[in-house]
Amino acid sequence: MSRERLIIFILSILLFVISLSFSAYVLYQNDKNFRNFLNSILVQDLRLTNVIKYTEVYSYRIYGNTNSEFVYSVILQEDKFFLLGLREDVNKKGLLLSVDLSGNLSFDKDFGLRNSDILFLNGIVKTNKDIVIGSEFVSREVDFGKGDIWLLFFTNSTNIAYDLLLGGEDSENSPTVRDLKNGDLVFAFMTKSFNTNSPTIAVAKIISNDLREIKVLKNLVKDTPITILDLGSNYWVVGETKSFGEGESDVIIIAFDYSDNLIWAKTLGTKRTDTPISGVVQEDGVWLLVASSIFNLVKLDFNGNLILSKRIKYGYPTCLHKSEEGLIVSGSFSSKELPYNIFLIKTDTNLNVIWQDFFTFTYEETPVGIFESKNFLYLFGNSSSEISKEDIWLTMIKEIKLVSNSNDLTNAFASIREPLVDSTDKLVVSNIAAEFITIPISATNKNVFQVKSIYSLLPNMAERFKREKEELQKLEKIKKKTKKKSKKK
């Protein structure tokens, strides 16, 4: 090899090494930025002349691995957060996480079956030592129709002890679950098996480890449950309706007593599209968070009558929390003039704003759940970007009061100084004549819905199914004997 070629060869190697080092540095910086907040997090109270910083970020954490993870539902029980979501691998699997109040991950468990997809999970509740999950489940091997509801009972949060796979000839989806104060478990879902052309709301209750019947709403177009609220002596099934109401879609509220008798049913909405997101129950009424161009926060009394409502002037609200002082609401924020993508508003029980803050995250983040515990506000959500996979994040926020003299920021936010505006004049609350059909659940009488288990049926339900099958076998033997005797005659 000549001297010139040797020099060229050495320079080529050096250039290659430099390129690798630069690429590694870029990847490191991207990951570093992705895992942390930008340093310039701006928060302010826009109702005052001077900007007042009301919160500061204590920590920010990402939960994820090489796959994409999403969180859909979060609960706080006994100083632990339980997160329910999905992990996308070869199949879409259910994901259950537990995080302590310091943000440390206690356990990470995914669940599902081979050749099966879990499309959606909603309604994670904790009853005694069991975590109960509502899941929309599609399998090429074990389901009844085009999609089923899968209820899973996790003992001590780690092992699946019991499960119910419920479905009909068509599809069931959009599950939501709530544990009532009397110990019963209520769940609701949308079903097409009752009427293929009119997907409707189905409501069921598990009492003493048994599911005996399902109530199905008779409708005309399409109705979907979103959440269930426990009021102490009765419960509300809140959803979106296109069968009843004023506009393209309205909020539907169906009230049952603890004996599952229908008390009343109402719609709430405008001439446009109104879709409920979540709700909380307070001592003096019920709050609903709604995706609407006219109103977002609405307060109802316990009979479903409208008390007041407000519209958030900016952003898209996604989660609501009942605080000691009133409410906390958060969502995504988008503005060409202002560099923020998350808003946070704290109000009293009459929706008077205590403070509002704005945050800048590294990438596109969507809040999913807010909680207030001890010294922090906990904000959970999903993040995504064009250069990275989806992950689950948690930020812990401290409430403080630090005065800042930034008149420029105050002027920049002048257009949204008052974040909430009245909207009750355009809202209509109407009584509707809701009618439900009760469908029994039996091992031998398979009308619309069937139930089976992948792991193990609930104990009392398993015993009842066994008795019903034995009784059916006895009846069949009697019928055979009767036929033989009639033939001999």
N, C-alpha and C positions, 0 to 999 in steps of 0.2 A: 504494500500500500504506500503510495507516495505521500510526501509531507502535506501537500495541499489537501488531499482526500482525508488524511487523518484529522487535520484541523476542521474541515467541514463536518466530519463525523462527530467530533467532540462538541462543536457548536450546536449540532442538531440535537444531541442528547441534552445539553444544557437548556436549549429552548423548550424541549419536551418537559423537562423537570420544572422549569419556570411556569409553563402552561398548567401543569398539574397543580402546582402550589397556588396559582391564582384561582383556579376552579374550586379548589378546596376552601380557599378563603371566602369566596363568594357564597358557596353553599353554607359555610359556617355562619356568615353574617345573616343570610336569609333565615336560617334556622333560629339564630339568636333573636332576630327581630320578630319571628313568628311566635316564639315562646314567651315574649314579654311585651308589656305595653310600651308604646312610644313614651319618651320622657316628657313630652309636652302634652300632658293630659290636662285639659282645661275644664273646670267646673265653675259655675256661677249661678247666683240668684239674680234673675233678670228683672225682678220687681223693684230693686233698689237702685239708687243713683250710682253708688259704687258697686263694683262686682265683689260679691262675697263668696269665698270658696267654702262650700259646706261639707265636702267629702274629700277623702284622699284614698288612693288605692294602696291597700296593705300588701296584697299578694295577688298573683295571677298564675294559674296553673293550667296545663293542657293534659288531658287523659286520652291516650290513643296509642296505636302501634302502626305497623306498615299498612294495615287495612284502613277503610273508612269507618268511622264511628259516629253515630248520631244519638242524641238524647231527646226523648219525647215527653217524659214525665218524671217529676222529682217529688219526693216526700221527705219530711224531716220527722224522725221518730227516735226518742231516747238518745239525743245528742249524736245521731248519725243520719246522714243523708243517704237515701236509696235512689239510684238513677236507673231508669228503664229506657232502653233504646235498641238500636240495631248495630250489628257489625257486618259489613259486606265482605264476604269471602267468596268462595266458589258458589255458596248459597248465602242467602240473607239470614243471619242468625239473630236470635234475641240476645240482648246484652243487659246484664244486671251488675251494677257497681255499688259499692258502699264506700262513703267518704266521711271521715270524722270532721269535727268542727275546726280542725287546723288545716284541713284540705288534704290530709294524708289518705291514700287509697287503702281501704281495709281488705277488699277482695274484688276480683274481676271474674265474672262467670258468664260465658255465653251458652246458649241452649238452642236446641232445634234438632231436626232429623235430617238424615241424608236424603238427597233428592227432594228437599222441601224448602220452601221460602217463607219466612215470616215477613209479611209486607208492612205491618203497622202494629205498634203496641201503644196502648193508652190505658190509664187507670191502674196504677200500682197502689196497693193499700197494704197496711200492716194490721193483721188481726191476731192478737195474742203473740204467738211465736211464728206465725206464718206470714209470708209475703205472697200476696195474690196478684196475679198479672192477667190483664186482658189482652189477647193477641189475635191479629188477623192472620190466618194460617192457610197456606196453599201447599198441597203435597200431591205428588203423582202416585202415591201408594196408599195413604190411609184416610184421605178426606172423603166426605160424602158427596160433595158437589164441586162447584168451581172455586170455593173458598169457605173456610169455616172459622168459628170462634173457638179459641183455645184458652181455657182458664187453667193456670198453673198455680199450685200451692207449694211454695218453697218452705220447708221446715228449717228453722234457724238460719234462713237466708241463703243456704248453700245447696241443699239437696231438694229435688222435686219429689215430694211425698205423694201428692195426688194431682190428678188433672181431669178436665172434662173437655172433650172434643165435641162440639155441637154444630150441627148443620143440617141442611136440607138438600133438595135436588139442584137448586141454583146456588147463589152465593150469599154469604153473610160476612159483614165487615164493619168497620168503625166501632170497635168495642170501647166501652168505658165502664169503670168499676167503682163502687163506693161501699165501705163498711159502715153500717149504721150504728148508732149509739146503743141500740138494744142487742147488738151482737150478730144481727143478720147481715148478709152480703147481697147487695143489689148490683146487677149489671144490665146494661142496655147495649143494643147493637142494631145495625141496619140489616134488614133481610129482604132478599128477592124471592125466596122460596115460597112465601105466602102469596105473592102476586108479582110475577116477573116484570110486568109493565109499570108497577108502582112500588118501588123500594120504600119500605116503611120502617117505623121504629118498633122494636121488640124489647120488652122489659121482663126480667126474670129475677127471682130471689132464691138464694140458698139459705134454707132454714134447717138448723140441726144437721148439718152435713148431708142435705138432700135437696135435689131440685125436682119439684113436682109439676110445675106448670110454667108456661110462658104466655104473657099477654102481648097481643099484636094489635097495633093501631090500624084501623080501617081508614084508608086515605085515597087520594085521587092521583097524585103526581109523584112526589118524592119527599121523604122526610128522613133526617139523619140525627141521631143523638150525638151530643158533644160532651156533656158532663152531667154528673148527678150531684145534687147538693142535699145534705142532711140538715134538717131544721129542728131536729130533736124529737118531735112527735109525728112529723111527716117528712116526706122527701120530694124533691123536684127533679124531674128528668128534663134537662134543657137541651134543645137542639135547634137545627135549622129546618124550616119547612118551606116547601114550594106548593103544598096542597092548600094551605090556609094563609090568611093574612092580607096585607095591603100591597106589597111590592113583589119584585121578582123572587125574593126570598126573605123570610122574616124569622125572628126568634120565636120558637114555640116552647112554652113552659107547661108541663103536665105535673100536677100535684097529686100524690098518693098519700094516704095515711099509712101507719105502720102495719096495718092489716091488708095493705095493697088495694084498698078501695079507692076508686077515682074520686077526688074531691072537686077539682075543677081543671080546666085547660084554657090557656090564653095564648094569644100571639102579641108580639111587641115588634114594631117596626115602622118603616116609612114607605114611600113609593119606590124606593131603590132597593139595593141588595144589602141586607143586614145579616151577618153571621156571628153567632156567639163564639167566644174564645174560651172563657173560663168564668168562674164566679166564686164569691166568698160570702159567708153568712156572718153577720154581726148581731149585736144585741137588739138593735133597733131596725133591722131590715136586711135585705139581700142585695149585694152588688153584683152586677154582671159587666164583664168586659166584652165589647162587641166590635167586630170589624165593620165599619160603616163610614160613609162619607158625611153623615149627618150627626151621629152621636157615637161615643165610644164607652163612656161610663154611665151606667144607669142604676138608680137605687129604687128598689121596690119594697113595699111592706110585705108582711107574711101572707097576705091574701093576693099578692101579685099586682097590687095597684101602684101606679107610678108616683114616686115622690119627687125625684129630680134626675136630671141627666146633663152631661157635659160632653163636648167634643174636644179632643186634643187637636190643636191647630197645626201640629207638625208631626211627621213620622208615622210609623205603623205600630200600634201597641200589640204586644205579644204575650205579656204575662202580668198577673195581678197578685198582690199579697195583702192580707189583713195585718196591719201593724197595731201597736198599742195606741197610737195617736189617730189612726184612721186607715189610709190606704197607701200603698206604694205601687206604682205602675211603671213598667219599662217596655222598651221596644226599639225598633230600628229607626234611625234618623237619617234623612238624606237632604242635602242642600247644596246648590251650586256655589253659594257664597260662603258657607261655613264648613270647616273641616271636621265634622263629627259624624259618628255613625251609631251611637247609642244614646238614648235619653233616659233619664230617671226622674220621676216626679213623686214627691211625698205630699199628701194632703191630710186634712182632718176628716172627721166623719161626714161633714157637709160639703166636701170637695173644695174647701178653701186651701189654696196652695201654701204649704209650709216652705218648701224649697224645690227647685228643679236644677238638675245637673246634666252636663253633656260630657261624653267621653270619646276619645279617639282611640280606636283599636288598630292593630296592625293590618288586619285583613277584614273581610266581610263577616261580621258576627251577628247572630240573631239570638236575643235573650229567650230563654225557655221557662225559667223559674226564678222567683225572688223569695228570700227568706230573711227573717230578722231573728238573731239569736245572740244573747249576751252583748258583746261589744261590736259586732259586725253586721253588715248587710252582706248576704251571700247571693251572688248573681250567677246562675248557670246558663249555658247556651251552647250553640253549635257554631263552628267557624269553617269557612271554606275560602279558597282562592284559586286562581288560575294555575298557580305553580305548585300547589300542595294538595294533599288529600283533606278530607273532612275530619275534624276532631271535636272533642267535647272540652269545654273550658269552664273554669270557675274563677271568679274574681271576688276577693274579700275586701269590703269597703268600710272605712271608718267614717263616722260623722264627726266633723270638726267645724270650727268657725274661725277662719282666718281672713281678715279684711285685706283686700287688694284694691289699689287705685288704678284701674284699667278702664278709662272712659271710652277708649276705642272699642273694646269688646262690648261694653254696655250699649254703645250706639249701633254696633253691628247686629246685636240681638234685639234691637228696638221693636222689630216687626213681630217678635214672638215673646214680648215681655210678659204678657198674660197668656199662659199656655192653654187654659181651659175657657171655653165659651159656652153659654147656655144653648140648649137645643130641644127643650121639652115641647116647644110649640109645634114641631113637625112630627112628633112621635104619636103613634096611635096604639093603645092597648085594647084588645078586643077579646071577649069571651068566645070560645068556639065549642061546638058540640062534638067533642071527641068520643069515639066509640072504640072499645077494645074487645077483641075476641080471645078467649082463654083456650089455650091448647095444652092438653095434658102431656106430660113426659113419662113414658113407660117403656119397659124393656120389650113389651109384646104388642103395644098399640102404637105403631109408627105412622102418625098422621102427616104432619108437615116436617117436624124436626126429629132427628135422631141424636142420641148421645152415646158415646163410648169413651174409652180411656186408652191412652198409649202406655202410661205407667201404672196407675192404679186409681180406681174410682173412689170417690168419697165413701167412707165406711158405711154410713146408714143407707146411702144410695145403692151401694153394692149389695147390701143385704136385701133391700127391697126388690131390686132387679132379679136377684136369685130366687126369691119367693114367687115373683110373678112368672118366671120361666117354669118353675116347678109346678105351679098351679095350671099353667097352660099345658104342660106335658100330661098332667092328670086328666084334664078335659079332653085332650086328644085321644088318650087311651080309652076313656069312656065312650067317645064318639065311635072309635073303631069297634069296640065291643057291641055297641048298639047296631052298627051296620051289619056285623056278622050275624047277630040274632035275627035281624029283619030278613037277611038273605035265606036263613034256614027256614023261616016261616014261608 
